[in-house]
Amino acid sequence: MTEALANNFTNNLGGIYNNSSTNKKTQELEEKLKEVQDEQGFLGKTWNGFKEITNLGLSNSDCEKMVDKYNNGEISFEEAVSYIEDFESKQETMSELGANILTGIGAIAFATTALSAGPIGWVAAIAKGAPIGAALKTGIKTLDRATNDIEGDALDMKQMTKDAISGALTGTTSAVSSGVGAGIKAGKVGLSILNGAKCGTICGSVSGAASYLADVAFEEDKEFNTGELLKNTATSAFVSGTVGAVVGGGMYGLSSNVGKEATKTLGQTIVADSSSSTARKLLGQGERNILSM
């Protein structure tokens, strides 16, 4: 009888310990998720809201369900943490993509309006696209940080400088003409694809190298490595080049002016170029996601 009582006491004590351990880990998960939620500014909140409505992709509600699943013993602590971290990574990626899309559209509109004459070359794209791109992305990302729940996060000078560099690159590579219009005018789909690929490869190389160097300069835990620089540059060039070719072929196929001279209004040019730029960014991110799997 005494032995049975002792075993029962031991089992009860073990159950109390296990419950206490589970509760502590549940608290850790809840705190981790709250940190991720606090980091979300208007870009992240908008994207999460879209996913909540459409049930596409990982959302905050999905993460809360995973915490409940862990608490109910349906999944491991590691699985729950991994899920939340995946959500955090995707939110960061899409927030950056959203800022780049808005920056690109703004740079195209400004450069096209300022020049209002023919295709925009590299010199003009740098002169007009880079400054407005730097200003726009810095403003967008600062507003994004100002709308999160982290005190004093908005006016981060290091991050603002990095955003300005990134914005200048995005503004330049968005504003520069890809040359696919030459293929449409000549009625040669191959020329549109080739020019799209060529422009994309150049833009990707420049962006990839500059982005890596900016990370090295502004991130304390990142040191320069020649191999990583070359890899980052080559990967970005490949992604942008292949996407540029796809978009070039798509623009040719969708155009109603194949093989003839076409005159566009300023507004039509801005809309067409902004659509092309946005498509390249979206497809490029999709391709990067595939390559990283």
C-alpha positions as CSV (number, residue, x, y, z in Angstrom):
1,M,0.0,0.0,0.0
2,T,2.8,2.3,0.9
3,E,4.6,1.6,-2.3
4,A,1.4,2.3,-4.3
5,L,1.0,5.7,-2.6
6,A,4.7,6.5,-3.3
7,N,4.3,5.7,-7.0
8,N,1.1,7.8,-7.2
9,F,2.8,10.7,-5.5
10,T,5.8,10.4,-7.9
11,N,3.5,10.3,-11.0
12,N,1.5,13.3,-9.7
13,L,4.7,15.2,-9.1
14,G,6.0,14.3,-12.6
15,G,2.7,15.5,-14.1
16,I,3.0,18.8,-12.3
17,Y,6.6,19.3,-13.5
18,N,5.6,18.5,-17.1
19,N,2.7,20.9,-17.0
20,S,4.9,23.6,-15.6
21,S,7.5,23.0,-18.3
22,T,4.9,23.1,-21.1
23,N,3.4,26.3,-19.7
24,K,6.8,27.9,-19.6
25,K,7.5,27.0,-23.2
26,T,4.0,28.1,-24.3
27,Q,4.8,31.4,-22.7
28,E,8.0,31.6,-24.7
29,L,6.1,30.9,-27.9
30,E,3.5,33.6,-27.1
31,E,6.3,36.1,-26.3
32,K,8.1,35.3,-29.6
33,L,4.9,35.7,-31.6
34,K,4.2,39.0,-29.8
35,E,7.7,40.2,-30.8
36,V,7.0,39.4,-34.4
37,Q,3.6,41.2,-34.2
38,D,5.2,44.3,-32.6
39,E,7.7,44.5,-35.5
40,Q,4.9,44.8,-38.1
41,G,4.3,48.3,-39.5
42,F,1.7,49.2,-42.1
43,L,3.3,47.1,-44.8
44,G,3.4,44.0,-42.7
45,K,0.0,44.6,-41.2
46,T,-1.5,45.1,-44.7
47,W,0.0,41.9,-46.0
48,N,-1.0,39.9,-43.0
49,G,-4.6,41.3,-43.4
50,F,-4.7,40.1,-47.0
51,K,-3.6,36.6,-45.9
52,E,-6.1,36.5,-43.1
53,I,-8.9,37.3,-45.6
54,T,-7.8,35.0,-48.4
55,N,-6.2,32.2,-46.3
56,L,-3.1,32.4,-48.6
57,G,0.2,31.9,-46.9
58,L,1.2,32.1,-43.2
59,S,-0.8,34.5,-41.1
60,N,-0.7,35.7,-37.5
61,S,-3.9,33.6,-36.8
62,D,-2.1,30.5,-38.2
63,C,0.8,31.1,-35.7
64,E,-1.7,31.4,-32.8
65,K,-3.2,28.1,-33.8
66,M,0.3,26.5,-33.8
67,V,0.8,27.7,-30.3
68,D,-2.5,26.1,-29.3
69,K,-1.4,22.9,-31.0
70,Y,1.8,22.8,-29.0
71,N,-0.1,23.5,-25.8
72,N,-2.4,20.5,-26.7
73,G,0.6,18.2,-27.4
74,E,-0.1,18.0,-31.1
75,I,3.2,19.3,-32.3
76,S,6.7,19.8,-30.8
77,F,8.1,23.1,-29.4
78,E,10.7,23.2,-32.2
79,E,7.9,22.8,-34.9
80,A,6.0,25.7,-33.4
81,V,9.1,28.0,-33.2
82,S,10.0,27.1,-36.8
83,Y,6.5,28.0,-37.9
84,I,6.6,31.4,-36.2
85,E,10.1,32.1,-37.5
86,D,9.0,31.2,-41.1
87,F,6.1,33.7,-40.7
88,E,8.5,36.4,-39.5
89,S,10.8,35.8,-42.4
90,K,8.0,35.9,-45.0
91,Q,6.6,39.1,-43.5
92,E,10.0,40.8,-43.7
93,T,10.4,39.7,-47.3
94,M,7.0,40.8,-48.5
95,S,7.3,44.1,-46.6
96,E,10.6,44.8,-48.4
97,L,9.0,43.8,-51.7
98,G,6.1,46.1,-51.1
99,A,8.4,49.0,-50.4
100,N,10.4,48.3,-53.6
101,I,7.3,48.1,-55.7
102,L,6.0,51.4,-54.4
103,T,9.5,53.0,-54.8
104,G,9.8,51.6,-58.4
105,I,6.4,53.0,-59.4
106,G,7.2,56.4,-57.9
107,A,10.6,56.5,-59.7
108,I,9.1,55.6,-63.0
109,A,6.3,58.2,-62.7
110,F,8.8,61.0,-61.7
111,A,11.5,60.1,-64.3
112,T,8.9,59.7,-67.2
113,T,7.2,63.0,-66.3
114,A,10.5,64.9,-65.9
115,L,11.9,63.6,-69.2
116,S,8.7,63.0,-71.2
117,A,10.8,61.9,-74.3
118,G,11.4,58.4,-75.5
119,P,13.1,55.5,-73.7
120,I,15.0,56.3,-70.5
121,G,18.7,55.4,-70.7
122,W,21.1,54.6,-67.8
123,V,22.4,58.2,-67.4
124,A,18.8,59.6,-67.2
125,A,17.7,56.8,-64.9
126,I,20.5,57.5,-62.5
127,A,19.9,61.3,-62.6
128,K,16.1,61.1,-62.2
129,G,15.3,57.6,-60.8
130,A,18.0,57.4,-58.1
131,P,17.2,60.5,-56.1
132,I,13.5,60.0,-56.0
133,G,14.0,56.3,-55.3
134,A,16.2,57.1,-52.3
135,A,13.7,59.6,-50.9
136,L,10.7,57.4,-51.5
137,K,12.1,54.2,-50.0
138,T,13.5,56.0,-47.0
139,G,10.2,57.6,-46.4
140,I,8.2,54.4,-46.9
141,K,10.4,52.3,-44.6
142,T,10.5,55.1,-42.0
143,L,6.7,55.3,-42.0
144,D,6.6,51.5,-41.8
145,R,8.8,51.5,-38.7
146,A,6.8,54.4,-37.2
147,T,3.6,52.3,-37.4
148,N,5.0,49.3,-35.6
149,D,4.9,48.8,-31.8
150,I,8.6,49.2,-31.2
151,E,9.4,52.4,-29.4
152,G,12.1,54.6,-31.0
153,D,12.3,52.3,-34.1
154,A,11.3,54.9,-36.7
155,L,14.3,57.2,-36.8
156,D,17.1,54.6,-37.1
157,M,19.8,56.5,-39.0
158,K,21.7,53.4,-40.0
159,Q,18.6,51.8,-41.4
160,M,17.6,55.0,-43.1
161,T,20.9,55.3,-44.8
162,K,20.7,51.7,-46.0
163,D,17.1,52.3,-47.2
164,A,18.4,55.4,-49.2
165,I,21.0,53.3,-50.9
166,S,18.6,50.5,-51.7
167,G,16.0,53.0,-52.9
168,A,18.5,54.7,-55.2
169,L,19.2,51.3,-56.8
170,T,15.5,50.4,-57.0
171,G,14.7,53.8,-58.5
172,T,17.4,53.5,-61.1
173,T,16.7,49.9,-62.2
174,S,13.0,50.6,-62.3
175,A,13.2,53.8,-64.3
176,V,15.7,52.6,-67.0
177,S,14.0,51.3,-70.2
178,S,14.3,47.6,-70.8
179,G,14.2,47.9,-74.6
180,V,11.4,45.3,-75.1
181,G,9.5,48.0,-77.0
182,A,12.0,47.7,-79.8
183,G,11.0,44.1,-80.4
184,I,7.3,45.0,-80.3
185,K,7.8,47.8,-82.8
186,A,9.9,45.5,-85.1
187,G,7.5,42.6,-84.7
188,K,10.2,40.4,-83.4
189,V,9.4,38.5,-80.1
190,G,13.0,37.3,-79.9
191,L,14.3,40.9,-79.7
192,S,11.9,41.7,-76.9
193,I,13.0,38.7,-75.0
194,L,16.7,39.3,-75.6
195,N,16.4,43.0,-74.6
196,G,14.4,42.1,-71.5
197,A,17.0,39.5,-70.5
198,K,19.9,41.9,-71.2
199,C,18.5,44.7,-69.1
200,G,17.4,42.4,-66.3
201,T,20.9,40.8,-66.1
202,I,22.6,44.2,-65.9
203,C,20.1,45.5,-63.3
204,G,20.4,42.3,-61.3
205,S,24.2,42.4,-61.3
206,V,24.3,45.9,-60.1
207,S,21.6,45.4,-57.5
208,G,23.0,42.1,-56.2
209,A,26.5,43.5,-55.7
210,A,25.4,46.8,-54.2
211,S,22.9,45.1,-51.8
212,Y,25.6,42.7,-50.6
213,L,28.1,45.5,-50.0
214,A,25.4,47.6,-48.2
215,D,24.7,44.6,-45.9
216,V,28.4,44.3,-45.1
217,A,28.6,48.0,-44.4
218,F,25.6,48.3,-42.1
219,E,25.1,44.9,-40.5
220,E,27.5,44.3,-37.6
221,D,27.5,40.5,-37.8
222,K,28.3,40.4,-41.6
223,E,31.9,40.4,-42.9
224,F,33.0,40.8,-46.5
225,N,33.6,37.6,-48.4
226,T,34.5,37.6,-52.1
227,G,32.8,34.3,-52.7
228,E,29.6,35.5,-51.2
229,L,29.8,38.8,-53.2
230,L,30.2,36.9,-56.5
231,K,27.5,34.4,-55.6
232,N,25.0,37.1,-54.6
233,T,25.8,39.1,-57.8
234,A,25.5,36.0,-60.1
235,T,22.3,34.8,-58.4
236,S,20.7,38.3,-58.7
237,A,21.8,38.6,-62.3
238,F,20.4,35.2,-63.2
239,V,17.0,35.8,-61.5
240,S,16.6,39.3,-63.0
241,G,17.8,38.1,-66.4
242,T,15.4,35.2,-66.6
243,V,12.5,37.3,-65.3
244,G,13.3,40.1,-67.7
245,A,13.1,37.6,-70.6
246,V,9.7,36.3,-69.4
247,V,8.3,39.8,-69.0
248,G,9.7,40.8,-72.4
249,G,8.0,37.9,-74.0
250,G,4.8,38.6,-72.1
251,M,4.7,42.3,-73.0
252,Y,5.2,41.3,-76.7
253,G,2.3,38.8,-76.5
254,L,0.0,41.3,-74.8
255,S,0.7,44.2,-77.0
256,S,-1.8,45.3,-79.6
257,N,0.8,47.3,-81.5
258,V,3.1,44.5,-82.7
259,G,4.9,45.4,-85.9
260,K,3.8,49.1,-86.0
261,E,4.7,52.5,-84.6
262,A,2.8,53.3,-81.4
263,T,2.4,56.5,-79.6
264,K,1.5,56.4,-75.9
265,T,0.3,59.2,-73.7
266,L,2.4,60.1,-70.6
267,G,-0.1,58.3,-68.4
268,Q,-0.1,55.2,-70.6
269,T,3.6,55.0,-70.5
270,I,3.8,55.3,-66.7
271,V,1.1,52.6,-66.3
272,A,2.8,50.2,-68.8
273,D,6.3,50.7,-67.3
274,S,5.0,50.4,-63.7
275,S,3.1,47.2,-64.6
276,S,6.3,45.7,-66.2
277,S,8.4,46.8,-63.2
278,T,6.0,45.4,-60.7
279,A,5.8,42.1,-62.6
280,R,9.5,41.8,-62.7
281,K,9.8,42.3,-58.9
282,L,7.0,39.8,-58.1
283,L,8.3,37.1,-60.5
284,G,11.8,37.7,-59.2
285,Q,10.8,37.2,-55.6
286,G,8.9,34.0,-56.6
287,E,12.0,32.7,-58.4
288,R,14.2,33.5,-55.4
289,N,11.8,31.6,-53.2
290,I,12.1,28.5,-55.5
291,L,15.9,28.7,-55.6
292,S,16.2,28.9,-51.9
293,M,14.1,25.7,-51.3
